[in-house]
Amino acid sequence: MQMISKASCTMAAFPCSKVRKRLCVWPSMRQFCLRKGLVYGFMRLLSRPLKTLRGASRSLRVAEFCSVSNMSSSLQIELVPCLRDNYAYLLHDVDTGTVGVVDPSEASPLINALSRKNWNLNYILNTHHHYDHTGGNLELKARYGAKVIGSALDRDRIPGIDIVLNNGEKWMFAGHEVHVIETPGHTRGHIGFYFPGSGAIFTGDTLFSLSCGKLFEGTPEQMLSSLQKITSLPDDTNIYCGHEYTLSNSKFALSIEPNNEALQSYAAHVAQLCGKGLPTIPTTLKIEKACNPFLRTSSTEIRQTLGIPVTSDDAEALGIIRHAKDNF
């Protein structure tokens, strides 16, 4: 059984302090968003879950969890908000009790979550070296004896690293195979962790819902290649990214592709979630392909809006879209 825990959307911007400690159960994103097309999925998400959560959404606190169940895997995934808008993810194998965390920005929210569950921490998985993804490494490692895992390219930049992984390698988290996907662009050593058996990928700051990461250490060509690796995965893959940026991303996406009906529907859904203090993550690859401008570099409307020449290739188009987003 896969349990996906959720917390607030744009935590500093929404009134999440209204809620108390309880769990709310949502139907699977995969169950609704991938059945009979995007519009059907969005309408189901807007209606049925919110009926289920009437009152429950008022009883959730930012630091607590809202769980989504999927019976396809024994891996539990629980979202833990950190800092202002970061998400860390607790991984728990039901069969063995093995616990990991992806991108712990800070230690205290994870320690609190682990204490509530009475879990020990075995592994720390880092998608890249930035402090808002590794800031909790050393304290968590010292407290629990957890092993730190990251890219071989970042062996000198990830605090406390024990296990280095390379592109294309497979690593086992308890009984779950994890594929390591090199995704440079945001940073040169960025990797993604793909759990094919659970239909989940942790993309860090490479792919967000409705955006991609800033190009701090890479080129548009590298980012395009990284995004293409992710988009080659099955459409029902759940995307777990490093930040809650979706609402602001939706405003930019609509500004450059206002006639995209799938985007209009998704943006309305995102606004409704955020208005209730709920997270927008995970998203699905199918939704992102239909709505995310960085995965839609060939869109005629986007190119016309931004004045991208028809002769420009997808990497050039991505660079122009990224520049426009940086200045939005």
C-alpha positions as CSV (number, residue, x, y, z in Angstrom):
1,M,0.0,0.0,0.0
2,Q,1.3,3.4,-1.0
3,M,0.5,6.2,1.4
4,I,1.3,9.7,0.1
5,S,1.2,12.3,2.8
6,K,0.5,15.9,2.0
7,A,0.8,19.2,3.8
8,S,0.3,22.8,2.9
9,C,0.5,24.7,-0.4
10,T,2.8,27.7,-0.5
11,M,3.1,27.5,3.3
12,A,3.9,31.1,4.0
13,A,1.0,32.4,1.9
14,F,-2.0,30.4,3.0
15,P,-3.9,30.2,6.3
16,C,-2.8,26.7,7.3
17,S,-2.7,27.5,11.0
18,K,-6.4,27.0,11.1
19,V,-6.1,23.2,11.2
20,R,-5.5,20.5,13.8
21,K,-3.7,17.2,13.9
22,R,-5.6,14.7,11.9
23,L,-5.3,12.6,8.7
24,C,-7.5,13.1,5.7
25,V,-7.8,10.5,3.0
26,W,-7.8,11.4,-0.7
27,P,-8.5,9.1,-3.6
28,S,-5.4,8.3,-5.7
29,M,-4.3,10.9,-8.2
30,R,-3.6,8.1,-10.6
31,Q,-7.1,6.8,-10.2
32,F,-8.8,10.1,-11.2
33,C,-6.4,12.1,-13.3
34,L,-5.6,9.4,-15.7
35,R,-9.1,8.1,-16.3
36,K,-11.0,9.4,-19.4
37,G,-8.6,12.3,-20.0
38,L,-7.4,15.3,-18.1
39,V,-10.7,17.3,-17.9
40,Y,-12.5,14.3,-16.4
41,G,-9.7,13.8,-14.0
42,F,-9.7,17.4,-12.9
43,M,-13.4,17.5,-12.4
44,R,-13.2,14.3,-10.3
45,L,-10.4,15.8,-8.2
46,L,-12.4,19.0,-7.7
47,S,-15.6,17.3,-6.7
48,R,-15.1,13.9,-4.9
49,P,-12.0,14.6,-2.8
50,L,-13.3,17.9,-1.6
51,K,-16.5,16.3,-0.6
52,T,-14.5,13.7,1.3
53,L,-12.5,16.4,2.9
54,R,-15.3,18.7,3.9
55,G,-14.3,19.6,7.4
56,A,-11.2,17.4,7.3
57,S,-9.3,20.1,5.4
58,R,-10.1,22.4,8.3
59,S,-8.6,19.9,10.8
60,L,-5.1,19.6,9.2
61,R,-2.1,21.6,10.3
62,V,0.8,22.5,7.9
63,A,3.2,20.3,9.8
64,E,0.8,17.3,9.7
65,F,-0.1,14.9,6.9
66,C,-2.9,14.3,4.4
67,S,-2.7,10.8,3.1
68,V,-3.5,9.4,-0.4
69,S,-3.7,5.6,-0.7
70,N,-2.7,3.4,-3.6
71,M,-2.7,-0.4,-3.1
72,S,0.0,-1.0,-5.8
73,S,3.1,-0.9,-3.5
74,S,4.3,-1.5,0.0
75,L,6.2,1.8,-0.1
76,Q,4.7,4.7,1.9
77,I,5.6,8.2,0.9
78,E,4.9,11.0,3.3
79,L,5.4,14.7,2.5
80,V,7.0,16.8,5.2
81,P,7.1,20.6,4.7
82,C,10.4,22.3,5.5
83,L,11.7,25.9,5.6
84,R,9.4,28.3,3.7
85,D,8.3,26.2,0.7
86,N,10.5,23.0,0.6
87,Y,9.2,19.5,0.7
88,A,11.1,16.5,2.1
89,Y,9.7,13.0,1.6
90,L,9.8,10.2,4.2
91,L,9.9,6.8,2.6
92,H,8.8,3.8,4.6
93,D,8.8,0.2,3.5
94,V,5.9,-1.5,5.2
95,D,7.4,-5.0,4.9
96,T,10.8,-4.3,6.5
97,G,10.3,-1.1,8.4
98,T,13.2,0.5,6.4
99,V,12.9,4.3,6.4
100,G,14.5,6.9,4.2
101,V,14.1,10.6,3.5
102,V,14.6,12.5,0.3
103,D,16.1,16.0,0.5
104,P,15.9,16.9,4.2
105,S,16.2,20.7,4.2
106,E,16.3,20.8,8.0
107,A,16.3,18.2,10.7
108,S,13.6,19.2,13.1
109,P,10.5,18.6,11.0
110,L,11.8,15.2,10.1
111,I,12.7,14.3,13.7
112,N,9.2,15.3,14.8
113,A,7.6,13.2,12.0
114,L,9.8,10.2,12.8
115,S,9.1,10.5,16.5
116,R,5.3,10.5,15.9
117,K,5.7,7.4,13.8
118,N,8.2,5.8,16.1
119,W,10.4,5.2,13.1
120,N,14.2,5.0,12.8
121,L,15.9,6.6,9.8
122,N,18.1,4.4,7.7
123,Y,18.9,6.4,4.6
124,I,19.1,10.0,3.4
125,L,18.8,10.5,-0.3
126,N,19.9,13.8,-1.9
127,T,19.0,14.9,-5.4
128,H,21.6,17.7,-5.3
129,H,23.9,19.6,-3.0
130,H,22.0,22.8,-2.4
131,Y,21.7,23.6,1.3
132,D,17.9,23.7,1.2
133,H,18.0,20.0,0.2
134,T,20.9,18.8,2.4
135,G,20.7,21.1,5.5
136,G,19.4,18.4,7.7
137,N,21.9,15.7,6.6
138,L,24.5,15.9,9.4
139,E,22.1,16.2,12.3
140,L,19.9,13.4,11.1
141,K,23.0,11.2,10.3
142,A,24.4,11.8,13.8
143,R,21.0,11.1,15.5
144,Y,20.0,8.0,13.6
145,G,23.1,6.6,12.0
146,A,21.6,7.0,8.6
147,K,23.6,6.6,5.4
148,V,23.7,9.6,3.1
149,I,23.3,8.9,-0.7
150,G,24.0,11.2,-3.6
151,S,25.6,11.7,-7.0
152,A,29.2,10.7,-7.5
153,L,29.6,14.2,-9.1
154,D,28.6,15.8,-5.8
155,R,30.7,13.6,-3.5
156,D,32.6,16.8,-2.4
157,R,29.5,18.9,-2.0
158,I,26.9,16.8,-0.2
159,P,27.4,16.8,3.6
160,G,28.1,13.4,5.2
161,I,27.8,11.4,1.9
162,D,28.5,7.7,2.3
163,I,27.2,6.1,-0.9
164,V,27.8,7.6,-4.3
165,L,25.7,6.7,-7.3
166,N,26.1,7.2,-11.0
167,N,23.7,7.7,-13.9
168,G,22.0,4.4,-14.9
169,E,22.8,2.6,-11.7
170,K,20.1,0.7,-9.8
171,W,20.0,0.8,-6.0
172,M,17.7,-1.1,-3.6
173,F,15.7,0.6,-1.0
174,A,14.5,-2.4,1.0
175,G,12.7,-4.4,-1.7
176,H,12.2,-1.5,-4.0
177,E,14.4,-1.0,-7.0
178,V,15.6,2.6,-7.5
179,H,16.8,3.9,-10.8
180,V,19.3,6.7,-10.7
181,I,18.8,9.3,-13.5
182,E,21.3,12.0,-14.1
183,T,19.4,15.3,-14.6
184,P,21.9,18.2,-14.8
185,G,20.8,21.7,-15.6
186,H,19.9,23.2,-12.3
187,T,23.2,21.9,-10.9
188,R,25.8,19.8,-12.6
189,G,25.5,16.8,-10.2
190,H,21.7,16.7,-10.0
191,I,20.0,13.3,-10.0
192,G,16.5,11.9,-9.8
193,F,15.4,8.8,-7.9
194,Y,12.8,6.8,-9.9
195,F,10.9,4.0,-8.1
196,P,9.3,2.1,-11.0
197,G,7.5,-0.4,-8.8
198,S,5.7,2.5,-7.1
199,G,5.3,4.7,-10.1
200,A,7.1,7.6,-8.4
201,I,10.1,9.8,-9.2
202,F,11.8,12.4,-6.9
203,T,12.9,15.2,-9.2
204,G,14.4,17.7,-6.7
205,D,14.7,21.0,-8.5
206,T,14.8,19.7,-12.1
207,L,11.1,19.4,-12.7
208,F,8.4,21.2,-10.8
209,S,4.8,21.2,-11.4
210,L,4.4,23.7,-14.3
211,S,8.1,24.7,-14.3
212,C,11.7,23.5,-14.2
213,G,14.6,24.6,-12.1
214,K,16.7,27.7,-12.7
215,L,19.9,27.0,-14.7
216,F,22.5,27.7,-12.1
217,E,25.2,25.3,-13.3
218,G,23.9,24.1,-16.6
219,T,22.6,25.0,-20.1
220,P,19.3,24.9,-21.8
221,E,20.5,21.9,-23.7
222,Q,21.3,20.0,-20.5
223,M,18.0,20.8,-18.9
224,L,16.1,19.8,-22.1
225,S,17.9,16.5,-22.1
226,S,17.2,16.0,-18.4
227,L,13.5,16.8,-18.9
228,Q,13.3,14.4,-21.8
229,K,14.7,11.6,-19.6
230,I,11.8,12.2,-17.1
231,T,9.2,12.5,-19.8
232,S,10.2,9.1,-21.2
233,L,8.7,7.5,-18.1
234,P,5.1,6.3,-18.0
235,D,2.5,9.0,-18.1
236,D,1.0,7.9,-14.8
237,T,4.3,8.5,-12.9
238,N,3.8,10.6,-9.8
239,I,6.2,13.6,-9.7
240,Y,7.6,14.5,-6.2
241,C,9.5,17.8,-6.5
242,G,11.5,19.9,-4.1
243,H,9.2,22.9,-3.7
244,E,5.7,24.1,-3.5
245,Y,5.8,26.6,-6.4
246,T,2.8,25.4,-8.4
247,L,0.4,28.4,-7.9
248,S,3.0,31.0,-8.9
249,N,4.1,28.7,-11.8
250,S,0.5,28.5,-13.0
251,K,0.3,32.3,-13.4
252,F,3.4,32.3,-15.6
253,A,2.2,29.3,-17.6
254,L,-1.1,31.0,-18.3
255,S,0.5,34.2,-19.3
256,I,2.3,32.5,-22.2
257,E,-0.3,29.9,-23.2
258,P,-3.6,31.3,-22.1
259,N,-5.7,29.2,-24.5
260,N,-4.5,25.9,-23.2
261,E,-7.7,24.4,-21.8
262,A,-6.0,21.6,-19.9
263,L,-3.8,24.3,-18.2
264,Q,-6.8,26.4,-17.4
265,S,-8.5,23.5,-15.7
266,Y,-5.4,22.5,-13.8
267,A,-4.6,26.1,-12.7
268,A,-8.2,26.3,-11.3
269,H,-7.6,23.0,-9.4
270,V,-4.3,24.3,-8.1
271,A,-5.8,27.5,-6.9
272,Q,-8.6,25.6,-5.1
273,L,-6.1,23.3,-3.4
274,C,-4.0,26.2,-2.3
275,G,-7.0,28.1,-1.1
276,K,-7.7,25.2,1.3
277,G,-4.1,25.1,2.5
278,L,-3.4,21.7,0.7
279,P,-0.4,20.8,-1.3
280,T,-0.4,20.4,-5.1
281,I,2.3,17.7,-5.0
282,P,2.4,15.0,-6.3
283,T,1.5,15.9,-9.8
284,T,1.6,13.4,-12.7
285,L,3.7,13.3,-15.8
286,K,0.5,13.3,-17.9
287,I,-0.6,16.5,-16.4
288,E,2.8,18.1,-16.8
289,K,3.0,17.1,-20.5
290,A,-0.3,18.8,-21.1
291,C,0.3,21.9,-19.0
292,N,4.0,22.6,-18.2
293,P,5.5,25.2,-20.6
294,F,9.0,23.7,-20.2
295,L,7.7,20.4,-21.6
296,R,5.8,22.2,-24.4
297,T,8.6,24.0,-26.1
298,S,7.1,23.3,-29.5
299,S,3.8,24.9,-28.6
300,T,2.8,27.4,-31.3
301,E,1.1,29.7,-28.8
302,I,4.0,29.8,-26.5
303,R,6.4,30.5,-29.3
304,Q,4.2,33.3,-30.7
305,T,3.7,34.8,-27.2
306,L,7.4,35.0,-26.5
307,G,8.5,35.7,-30.0
308,I,10.5,32.5,-30.4
309,P,11.4,32.0,-34.0
310,V,10.0,29.0,-35.8
311,T,13.6,28.1,-36.7
312,S,14.7,27.8,-33.0
313,D,15.1,24.3,-31.7
314,D,13.6,23.1,-28.5
315,A,16.7,23.9,-26.4
316,E,16.7,27.5,-27.6
317,A,13.0,27.7,-26.9
318,L,13.5,26.4,-23.4
319,G,16.2,28.9,-22.7
320,I,13.9,31.8,-23.8
321,I,11.0,30.4,-21.7
322,R,13.4,30.1,-18.7
323,H,14.6,33.7,-19.2
324,A,11.0,34.9,-19.3
325,K,10.1,32.9,-16.2
326,D,13.2,34.4,-14.3
327,N,11.9,37.9,-15.1
328,F,8.2,37.2,-14.6
